[in-house]
Amino acid sequence: MTDRQDRIGRRRLLGACAAAAAAVCGASGAAGEPEGPDRLVEAGPMTMALTFDDGPSLVSTPEILATLRRYGVTATFFMIGANIEKYPQVARQVVGEGHRVGNHSWSHPAFEGLPAAQVRTEIERTNAAITRVGGRRPTLFRAPGGHFTPACMTVCAELGLRPVSWSVDPEDWSRPGTDAIVDRVLGAARTGSIVLNHDGCLSADHAPAPGSPCDRAQTAAALRRYLPRLVEAGYRFTVPGPP
Ligand SMILES: [Zn+2]
């Protein structure tokens, strides 16, 4: 399956899951629409959210933290439990610098067809890892690949986790070039945006070789360029979900 086909399938799945989750959980929107994962933040004009998935990683996460620190910006890091276990000191740094840590499963499996019991184990194990590194019990969950299956939505509801998707995807994971990531973020960002980035990778090497699949140097470099532009434009940054 191509990445494009996968993305199209994912969009269809998200719609189907939203309906299925509403049936399971009884959730419904104000206008009778079923609720799916959050795609936007609602925190007033010129407010948006930056999110970083698949970390922590030894090289790129600290670089990204340095940029966020420089501009006084708080972000959300959806961490993989197995990577927290590998790099607890980096996870502690993220927590210590005041960022929100969300749950992104333990091993980043494909959730389609995964029984609810396994989904629950993936999530609970990661919740425990996050609290072990000093983070508060997570309230936010992002499904691997954005595959919010009905089982996933049910388990999230049971565990008090808010499912969070995104509205701006620069596809930084595919390493399209720093210029492309900058252009895609700046071209799509607006009030309420949730921007998807990746500071790590499943089974990342300690120091991924430049250009290797887990190399996130472009993501870190792009942030150094687009964040000051967004700050200058007057954007403020929040985290998804209720305060
Ligand atoms: Zn991911």
Residues whose N, C-alpha, C, O or C-beta is under 5 A from the ligand:
A	BS01	ZN	D53 D54 P144 G145
